[in-house]
Amino acid sequence: MTADPTSTTPVVSVNPADPSDIVTEVPAAGAPAAAAAVDRARAVQPGWLLAGAAARSAALSAVAAAVEAAAGELAALAVREVGKPLAEARAEVARTAAIWRYYAQAPYEAAGAVHETAAGPGLLLTRRRPHGVAGLITPWNFPFAIPSWKAAPALAVGNTAVLKPAPEATACAMRLAEIIQQAVPGGVFAVVPGGATEGSAVVSAADAVSFTGSTAAGSAVARAAAARGVPVQAETGGLNAAIVLPDAGIERAAAHIAAAVAGYAGQKCTATSRVIAVGAALGPLRDALAEALRTLPVGDPADPATVCGPLVSAAAHDRFHQATDGVPVLAAGPAVEGPGWYAAPTVAEKVPDGHPLLTEEVFAPVAALIPADDLEHAVRISNAVPYGLVTSVHTADLEAALHGLDRLDTGMIRINAPSTGVDFHLPFGGTKASGHGPREQGRAALDFYTSSRTYTLAP
């Protein structure tokens, strides 16, 4: 994350469905301002911790209530700024409120334990304490939920936080910051708009760093934080597979897979990128998947029926066409005319080995259909990529499902369910190039945002 520390290039965010619509244009914070935000957060952090469990719990509950009160406005903003289909935007806002309410209970949880001494009188205690300032680097695709599932646990256990959002989601981040800042004391939570310059400044100053984004940027963040000796978690890319066995409910599996390929134009790290059909499942799945894709609602993200809206940028649109150029297309969803960066959801077949569709995360509504001889072969195909975020397995055979659980080297495995969709009260994260450091969400997040201390009390 190397950049000019004095750069203050304006941050411009546009509507992916109509790029002539400028959602917001603000000055980038610049490295000095980002560092100053961390300094202010560090100065007020002891007071935030000493405010006590009741105060922190009440603040997080107030954020949840404010998100619910502004639900319609927030969903509309996500539709406009990042092209999220309205139904999904509404679900994200509801999930955001639930995240804050879930972590509002965390301040009351036990912060340690009492232990017996090995020999003689005395007392041994373990206690978890906050790091100080949490630096949060977040992507644009879940503009309310991801900043929330990082900030809420960090604040709950007594850290303060500084958020550097993706430029494409600047308006969403600043609106969320307004809501949070109304519930917490000044300086406890701050947002610094910008790009790599501001992100580098936050990583260089914070006491713990949580990142979600590209694999390349995540690796750079992990190295920079590790060099400083501060805790870091980096959730990065995925090249997720859906394995379909012959005994699966093919129509249901195809519907799940089509939604996981094309939902939100495939712009989720948990989207399905490879569809592995085992043995006799290939023919029926091929037909069912083509039909599911042809009938999937594509279009204006403000339409409540839309499943696949526009890609977030012209660059994303170009990547989609570069990845699909020249490959045999099994099926494509309906094309959309208009000014936005739309791409027809696509499933390709007979993709040659080494093709980007089989080796890289395109982050677009496209997947490759791959035949496998048997379950063992399917598992080898699924595992033979640098990523390891999530795999879905579709089967009626419990033994096969358990076999998949044992052999797949991904952080999350979903049986008879889409690869997309996670439970915020459970650990989230991947293996290999899909993640670095501890898991996010659930109680795992509380562990990440604290460090354990051991106390010995001798008489």
N, C-alpha and C positions, 0 to 999 in steps of 0.2 A: 504494500500500500504506500508507494512512494509518490509524492505529489508536491507541488509548489506550496509551501506553508502560508504564503501571503495571498494566495488566490481567493478572490471573492466573486467569481463568476456567478451571475444570477441563476437561481434555480427556477426553471420553467417547467410546469406540469400541464399536460394537455389531455384532452378527452380522447381516448383511443378510438371511440366510435365516430368522432368528428374532430380530427386534429386541428382544425381552425379554432376550436373552442379552448381558450387558455383558462385552465382551472385556477391556477395561482402562479404568480411570479414574485419571488422574494429574493433578497440578496443572500448569497451563501454566507454562513457565519464566519468562515475563515478559521485558521488554526488557533490564533490567539484567543478568539472568543470561545471556541470549543474548550480550550484548556482552562479558560476563566470559569466556564460553567462547571467544570469538574472541581475547580478550587472552591467555588461557592457551595457546591454540594458537599464537599468534604468538611467545610467549616460548620455546616448545620447538621451533619450526620450524628454527632454525639447527642444533640438535643432531641433528634427524631427517635433515637434508640431509647433515651431516658424518658420520653413521653409515655412509654409503657404500652402494654398489650392492648388495653382498652382503647386508647387513642388511635393506635395504628389500625386496629380492627374496625373502628368506627369510620376511619378515613376510607378504607378499602370498600366498606359497605356503601359509603356515600358515592364513591365512583360507580359502583354497580348500579345504584339507583339512578344516577345521572345519565348513564349510558342507556338504561331502559327508557328514561323520559325522552331522550333525544333519538330514539331508535329509527324513526322514519327519516329524519334528517341525515343521520350517519349512513344509513343504507343508501340513500340517494347520492351521497357524496362518494361512496365507494363505487357505485355504478358509473358516475361521471368521471372520476379521476383514474380509476384503474380498470374500467370496463368489466367489472364483476357483474354477472347476471343478477337481476334484482332478487330472485328467490334465494340465491346463494348469499347475496349481500345481507339480506334480512337474517338469514341463519347465522352468519358470522357475527353480526351485532348482538344477537341473542346469546351466542356463545361467549362473546366478550364480557357481557354482564355476568354470566355464570362464572367465568374465570375469576373476576374480582370478588364475587361473593364466596367462591370456594376458598380463596386465599385469605379472606377476611377472618376465617377461623384459625389460621395458622399462628397468629401471635400468641394464642392461648396454649399451644402445644408445649409439651415438656421440651426444654432446651438442653437437657443433659440427663445424667444418671448418677446415682450414688453407688460406690463399689466398696467391697470389703478389702482391707489391706491384706497383703500376702502374709505378713507376720507382725505381731505387736499391735499396740493401740494406734489410733489415728483414723483418718477418714480420707477416702479417695473420691474425687468428683470428676466427671467429664461434663463439659459445657460447650455448646455451639454458639459462636459469636459472629456477627456480620463482618464482612471484609472492609466495608467503608463505602466507596462509591462504585456502583455497578455501571460499566459502560455497555450500552446496548446498541448493536448495529443490526438493523432489520430490513427485510425486503419489502417489495411493493404488493405482493400478491395476496397477503392477508394483512391489510393495513391497520386493522384494529386488534385482531386476535393475537398476532405474534408479538407486537410491542407489549400487549397486556400480559401474555403468559410469561414474558420475561420480567416486566416491571413489577407486577403484583407480588410474586414471591420475594423478589429482592426487597421491596418496601416492607413487606410483612415481617421479615426477620430483622429489620432495623437498618438496612442499607439505604442510602439515597441513590438516585439514578440519573444518568444523562443518556438520552436517546438520540442517535443519529439515524434517521430513516432514509430509505431509498428516495432519490429525487422524484421518482414517478409518483410517490405517495406522500408528498410533502403536505398537501392540504389536509389529508386524513390525519397525519401525525400531529399537525399543529392543533387541529380541532380536538383530538384525544388529549393532548397536553393541556388544553384549556380546562377540560373536564377534571383531569387529575389535579391540576394546580389549584382548583377551587376547593379541593378536599384536603390538601396537605399544606404544611407551612412553606413559606417562600424558600426556594433553593433546593427543596427536597427532590423535586422532579423537574428536569429541563429538557428541551428539545433543541438540537442544533441542526438547522437545515444545511444541506450541502452534499458533497460527494466524497472522493477519496481523501482529499485534504482534511476535511473535518473528521472523517472516520479514523484516519491515522492519528490525529491529535487526541481523540478520545481513547484509542487503544494505548497510546503512549502515556496517558495520565491516570486512567482508572485503576481501581484496586482489584477488579474482577471484570472479565469481558465475556459477553455472550453475543454470538454472531449467528445470523442465518442468511445464506446467500449462495453465491456460486462457489464451486470447489476451489477455483484458483484464488479467489479473494479470501475464502475461509482458511486456506493453507497459509496465506500471508499473515492473516490476523493471528492464527495459532502460533506461528513462529515469533511474531513480534511480542505477543503477550508472554510466551514461554521464555523469551530472552530476558524479560523483565522479572520473571519469577512470579507472575500473578496468575491466578486461576483463570482458565479459558475453556469455553465450550464453543464449538463451531459446527453447526448443522448445515450441510452442504447439499450436493446433488443426489440424484437417484436415476437409475435406469431400470425401472421396476418391471417385473414379469408377472403375468397372470398364467398359471398352469391349469389347463382344463383336461381332466381325465374323461374317458369314454362314458363312465357311469354318472357324470354330472348332469344336472338339469340344464341342458344346452341353451334353451331359450333364456332362462334366468341368468345364466353365466354370461351370455352375449349381451344382455341388457346391462349387467353390472360393468362389463368390460368397456362397452361403448361409452357409458357415462364416465368411466375412469380415464378413458383416452381423451374424450372431447369436452368434458365438463370444464367450464371456465377456460376454454380453448387450450386445455392441457397444461395450464400454467400453474401446476402444483408439483412440489417435489415428490409427492406420492402418486402422481399420475401413472397410468400403465403405459409403458413404452414398448414392451415385447409381450406378445401373446403366444404361449407355447401350447400347441394342441398335441395331445398324446394319442398315438395310434388311431383308432377308428373315430376319435372325436374330431379329426381334422375336417372331414367333409361337412358334417352337420354344423359344426361351429363356423366354418367358413361362410356358409349360406346365412346362418342366423346373425352373424356379426355384420355381414354386408347389409342385411335388411335393417338391423337396429341402427346402423350408421346412417342409412338413407333417410330414415324417418326421424332422426334426432333433431330437435328444434334449434336452428342456428339463426342468429340475427341480432337485432337491437337489444343490448343488455338491459334496457329499461322495460322491456316486455316481460311480464312475470312468467311467461311460458318458455323463454329462452334458456337453453342449457349451455350453448357455446356462443360466446360473444366474440369481440375482436381480440387480437393480440395487442400487447401493451405498447408496442412501438414499431416504427418502420424497420428498425434493425431486427426485431423479433420476426417480423413478417418476411424479411429477406432470408433469415436463417431457415425458416420453414420451407421456403421454395428451394433453397439450395439443398436441403436434406432430402426433399422428395423428387427432385429433378432426375428423370431417367430411371426411376425404379418402377417395377410393375405394380400398378394400383389394383388391389382387390375391390375396394369400394371407397367411395367418397361421399360425404354428406353434401347437402345443398350449398351452392355458392351464394354469396351475399353481395349485392351491388350497393355501392355507396362510398362515402368518403373514408370510412374507417379501415383499420388494418385487419380485415377479415381473412380467414383461411378456412377452406372446406375441410372438415374432419376426415382423416385419411387412414386407411389400413393398407399397407403394402405387403406383398408376398414375394417369395423367391428373391429376397434381398441378399446380395453376395456377402460373403464373409469379409469383415473389415470395414464394411460400409458404416458411415456415421450413425445411421439409425440403430446399429447394433453395438456401437462403442461409445456414443456420446449422448448426453442429455440435450435434446433439442428444445425442450420446454415449449411445446406447441401441440396441437391436436393431431398427432400422428403416432402410429405404432406399426411394428412389423409382426406379421404372422409367421411362426416358425413351427415346423413339424418336429415331433420327437417320437422315437421308437417306443419308449416305455417311461415309467416314472423316473427310473435312475437316470436315463438320458435327459429328461426334462430338468431334473435337479442340476445336472452338470451344466446344461445350457444356462439356467438361471444364475448359477454361481460364477459363470465364466466372464464376468465383467468387473471393472474396478470398483463398482458401487455395491452397496449392501443396505439399502434403506428398508424396502418393504416388498413382500411377495404375497400375491393372493393365490390360493389353491382352491379349485372347484371340483368337488367330488362328493359322492354319497358313501364312500368307504372310509370309516373311521380309522382303520389301520393305515391307509394311504395318507390320510390327513396327519396322523401322528408321525408317520415316516417323514413327511414334509417338514414338520416342526423340528425333527431331529437333524435333518441334513441341510436345510437351507441356511445360508450364512448371511441372513439379513436381520436387521434389528427388530423388525416387526413382521409378523406373518398373520394373514387374515384368511380364514377358511370360509368358503362360500359367501364372500363379501367382496366388494370392490377394494382395490388397493388404496383408494382414497378414503379419507375419514379417519379421525383419531379421537380418542377419549382424553380430554384435558386433565383428568385425574390420574392418568397412568403415564409411565415414562415414555418419552418419544425420542427416537434417534436411530442412527444406523451404524453399520460397521464399514470397514475399509475406507474408501474415499468419501463415503456419505456422512462422516462425522468424526469429530475429534473431541475427546474429553467426555465428561459426565453427561448423562441424559437430561433432557428438559422435561418440564411439566410434572404434575403430581408431587409427591413427597420428594422425588429426586431433585426437583428444583430447590427445595428448601435446603437440602444438603449442599448443593453447589454454591448457594449464596451465603454459606456460613463455613467457618473452619472450627475444627474440634480442638478444645484445650483441655489438658489434664491438670487437675489441682491435687496436691498432696497437703493435707492438714495434719501435722504432727502435734501431739500434746506438749 
